[in-house]
Structures are given as structure tokens and as C-alpha cells.
Amino acid sequence: MSRPLALYDNYTRSLRPFEPLSPHGEVGVYTCGPTVYDYQHIGNFRTFLFEDVLKRVLEWNGYRVRHVMNITDVGHLTSDADTGEDKMEKGARRTGKTAWEIAELYTAAFLDDMRRLNMEEPAVLCRATDHIPEQIDFIADIEKNGYVYRTGDGMYFDTARQPDYGHLARLDIKGLDPGRRVALSDKRNPTDFALWKFAAPDEHRQMEWDSPWGRGFPGWHIECSAMAQKYLGDFFDVHCGGEDHIPVHHTNEIAQTEARIGTRLANFWLHGYFLLQNDAKMAKSAGEFLRIQTLVERGYDPIAFRYLCLTAHYRTQLNFTWDALDAAATGLDRMRNGFHALTDDGSATDAAATGRFTDHINDDLNVPRALAVAWDTLRGDLAPGIKRSTLLAFDRVFGLGLAAWRPPQTSVPDEVRALAEARAAARKTRNWSEADRLRGALHAAGWEMADRPDGYDLKQR
């Protein structure tokens, strides 16, 4: 029997057996999605791909996954200290479009990149701007519970009211230097954060709303607490994001939810580690950053990037280089061609290989070792049909689209195609001598013909 699923929970800092909260086998998963003031870079997509693999592993284990992802299209300031511009307003000024227009543009680009990476779309894709009433209600409730105070620029959460504030990140609150993380201004505590920001009288914002506290816009953190609770309930199974979400964004989500309903929002908190470039975190603020489209323009299949991400555990940082992507593209090409050459005869999967595969993916998503099982299966002594069905099953987790892939079609001259058709006809009538003669003619013309149960493949020598 394969090992049961266990996941590393950052809240408890431990590897814990996974048991769904629902007795009916449905698992609620919330993932922090893109802030759509610009295109997403490949570092962002490493996190999104880890979350896609998590969902596939849950499904492999027989669970029905309700995946909710947010779109941040308002309220994410340029600083985690609640200072600077809203990134959407800044993006609008940069592009000359409205904030609403860039939200649509970059959301569509994000979804297109998801499809190019063969990622499963979430059951619910919720935009912050579509849930302003829910965020206002959330703030009003925690204000009634005594956690909110007013400053000159907004309504803030009083973190001193929670003795365990910062537990997720193991923050040393007493030792925190206010000048290092934030400018204290008129906040009571350096870790306090904005729930609602007031519209400044001397600026015209494109995205602002009326509220019980005045006209303004929500802080970044409140949207996830409000939308996660709306779609998944007071306490759900898994919350995911990048490792940079641990000290601020996810810490504040937990604080808000504890203040409103008394739970830490999710039973498991999982975080994907950074994709590095030149050993530094990839970031849009650096100006130039690599997009999926950048890879395409340089001749790479986006699935090669997916393959590259599968080669490293999600809780280890991965350094991106073009050599590493080349190696991933080569590995993907070999796996695709090896799979494509296997006969589809309806065989069952191999139980031993499937057991080893399950052991690895259920060990906190150890996909690199699961990938090694796939290679062992492809290169091993199993019958071709069994290899194919087993690899096809594994691809439910890998998401490489092996079954849909076809070798690139080379333009075949008419005279070569005629020789191939004649040879196929000779084989069909068991005229082996003629088939051999025609194979020789193809070979002399610089072509190889590979027979398949459903036809043949031609490739240049």
C-alpha cells in the first residue's frame, strides 16, 4: 500500500498527514493570484505551477478540489508598509490606459499563459474589485470586535490586540526595529497594517468607493481574507502562495480572520520558493523580467519551463539559466518522443511503478523523484503498452500533455510521400520484398519511415 499524502505546513513548521476537513472528499484550496498591473514573470509562474501540481496530487488521491484564486486589481501598494501608490494606478500611468483597462489586459495575458503551461483553471477566479462590499463588511465586523483604529490616511488593524500575531512567520515583534520594516508615522505599532485607505484630497484615483469610514479603497490583505471566506468558508483545507507572502501578506490574512471569526483561515499553509535569476529573486521592480512570451520568442515550448520546474522540489529555490532550460527542453523532447513511440493497446498500468510514484508525490509533493520513476518506467523492460498507460497516468500529475503531443510535421516532397504510401500498401498485402525495396528507396532519398499501428511517421535522416 502506498504512503498517505503528507504536506509541509508552514503554520506548524511540520510535515503533517493530510486529512480533508470535509467528510465528503472535497478539498478547499485558496491560492494568491496575480496583481494585474503588469505581465507575470516566470518567477511568479513557478509558484503558480507548484500550486497546479498540488491540485493534481490532491486529485490523484481521489479528492475533488475546489480551487479559488484571486485577481488583485486594486489595493496592492508599492510597499508592504502601506506606503506608495496603488500598483494599479501606477501601472495605468505607465501604460496610458485606465486602471480598469490594464486589469483586463493583464488578467487575459495571465490566463493565456496559464493555458500555455497546461495549468488547470481554478473553479473560482475572483477579482478584488468585484468584492468591495464583502471587504467592507469584513472590516466592519473586526472594527466591532475592537481591532481597528483610525489614522490620518486610513483604517488600520491593531496587531497588539493579538498576542500570537506573526506566528506564521515567527516574527520577533518585540525586537522589530520600526525603521527597518516600516515608517511608523501615526500607526500605533510597526506591524499594524491598512484595512481601508482614504482617498487623498489632492489626487484623483480611478479606483475608489464609498465606505462607512469615508471614500477610499481597500488594503491589499483584506481581499484574500474576505474572498477566501466567501467561497471556501470560515476554515478550509489549504492556503498557498509564494515564500514572500509569509512575513506580511499571509500573516495579516491570518490576523484579520482570527479577529473576525477566530480561525487561522486554513488548516495547511504551503509556500513555493523563489525562482532565482543570477542567484537573485526575479522581480518586476527590476525593470526587465522574463515572461512566458519571452521564452516563446526565443524558440522554447512553454511546457519546457513546466518540465524545468518539475525537476526541483517546491520548497527549494531554483536558479534559472538558459542552460538549465535547454536541458529541460531536451528532457521533455526525449520523454515526448519515447512516449509517442509506445503502442496504445489498452494495457493496464504497472502497479509497482505506480506505487513508487505515489509514494514520492505523497511525500510533500516530491515531484523530482516521481519524475525519476517515470524515466525508469520509460527505459525499463515493461511491455510498450504497459509503459504507455503508466506514463499517461503519471502525466495527470506532471501536466506535460504527453497524449496530445505529436512530432513536428516536416514538409514531405510528393515523391517521398508516394514511396511511403506504396510501402504502406505493400506491407498491408504482406508483400515484404516490395516493402523492403521501397524502404531502401526512401533511405536513398534521405528519409526514414517508422511504422505505427495506425500508420507511419516520416523523418529526414
Buried (B, 14 or more C-beta within 10 A) or exposed (E): EBEEBBBBBBBEEEEBEBEBBBEEEBBBBBBBBBBBBBBBBBBBBBBBBBBBBBBBBBBBBEBEBBBBBBBBBBBBBBEBBBEEBBBBBBBBEEBEBEBBEBBBBBBEBBBEBBEBBBBBEBBBBBBBBEBBEBBBEBBBBBBEBEBBBBBEBBBBBBBEBBEEBBBBBEBEBEEBEBEEBBEEEEBBBBBBBBBBBBBEEEEEBBBBBEBEBBEBBBBBBBBBBBBBBBBBBEBBBBBBBBBBBBBBBBBBBBBBBBBBBEBBBBBBBBBBBBBBBEEEBBBBEEEEBBBBBBBBEEEBBBBBBBBBBBBBBBBEBBEBEEEBBEBBBEBBBEBBEBBBBBBBEEBEBBEEBBEBBBBBBBBBBBBBBBBBBBBEBBEEEBEEBBBBBBBBBBBEBBBBEBEEBEBEEEEBEEEBEEBBEBBBEBBEEEBEEBBEBBBEBBEEEEBEBEEEEEEEBBEEE
